[in-house]
Amino acid sequence: MSHRGPNSATGHPRRTIACVALLALLTLGTPVRGEDFAALCADRTAIEQVYYQHRLGEKLPFAQASPAALIEQLVHDDRRKESVLRKNYGVEITAAQIETEVQRIDATTRAPEVLAELKAALGHDPARFARAFARPIVVDRLLRERFENDGALHATQRREAEQARASLLAKLPLNHQSEVTWQLAPRPADEKSAPATAVTPTKISAQSEAYANEATAQIAQVLSSPVEEPNRKFYFEALDPALQKVLQAQLRKSGDVSAVIETPAEFLVFLTRERTAEVLRVASLSISKRSYETWLAEQSDNKS
């Protein structure tokens, strides 16, 4: 008996559904036009209502907490970000990027019940979910990445960091330094595995593998150094391995100064206060980059 399905003339239900879904996703790669604004506002309202239901504590009625004017502003802000991304960086959002984001959301969500409610609120329509929920995430992430790595935008702050580094090399005093002491010994097995270090990058890269010779190391995320608590220990091994390699090479003895280290929000410079077989004590100086929100507010408004 043949197991071949119906031919293309009669059509296949699953194939038809797949084609419809593909066509719907393909439309998501194009900018949203004015006639779709009301539909986007309705979908955003549905999304906000789900979040509202899960909000704890006393709260205003939904109509007051999320009035129509606020919903419209949120949708307008999403469209504006996409316009800035396209105009400033020449980036057009594709259907493939949005589909990948939908898959990521489905695979990594920590609140599957809320995700199910969101999809239900959008009529279990993959195209509506992709456009109203996934697309703004993709746009914001790509725009932030471009902004954070835009050397021209942060040139002034980089120069300030380089000047601060030069002052440290010249042994001139600087204000606004924070200090942290890292234990160089392995963390005891009986201590909690939660992050115990002031600096926890997720990624680091440089123009070459010769980190000790690089003027700048790129770090994707570094948490600001907290005020040290009595008896609390921070462990060097908790740092990203690539950052460990940079600091091990550059901070060998008291007085050594690191390269300028760039994070999404700031430029950092480390000065060795003390290095023994047991500890590495450093002072860190941070120069904040331009604010993403402030920069975005300065961009021209293009609703196309």
HELIX and SHEET records of a PDB file:
HELIX    1   1 PRO A   13  LEU A   26  1                                  14    
HELIX    2   2 THR A   27  GLY A   29  5                                   3    
HELIX    3   3 GLY A   34  ASP A   36  5                                   3    
HELIX    4   4 PHE A   37  GLN A   53  1                                  17    
HELIX    5   5 PHE A   62  ALA A   65  1                                   4    
HELIX    6   6 ALA A   68  TYR A   89  1                                  22    
HELIX    7   7 ALA A   95  THR A  108  1                                  14    
HELIX    8   8 PRO A  112  ALA A  121  1                                  10    
HELIX    9   9 PRO A  126  PHE A  129  1                                   4    
HELIX   10  10 ALA A  130  ALA A  134  3                                   5    
HELIX   11  11 ARG A  135  GLU A  148  1                                  14    
HELIX   12  12 ALA A  155  LEU A  169  1                                  15    
HELIX   13  13 TYR A  211  ASN A  213  5                                   3    
HELIX   14  14 PHE A  236  ALA A  238  5                                   3    
HELIX   15  15 PRO A  241  GLN A  250  1                                  10    
HELIX   16  16 TYR A  292  GLU A  298  1                                   7    
SHEET    1   A 7 ILE A 204  SER A 205  0                                        
SHEET    2   A 7 THR A 216  ILE A 219 -1                                        
SHEET    3   A 7 VAL A 260  GLU A 262  1                                        
SHEET    4   A 7 GLU A 266  ARG A 275 -1                                        
SHEET    5   A 7 VAL A 279  SER A 288 -1                                        
SHEET    6   A 7 GLN A 177  GLN A 183 -1                                        
SHEET    7   A 7 PHE A 234  TYR A 235  1                                        
END                                                                             
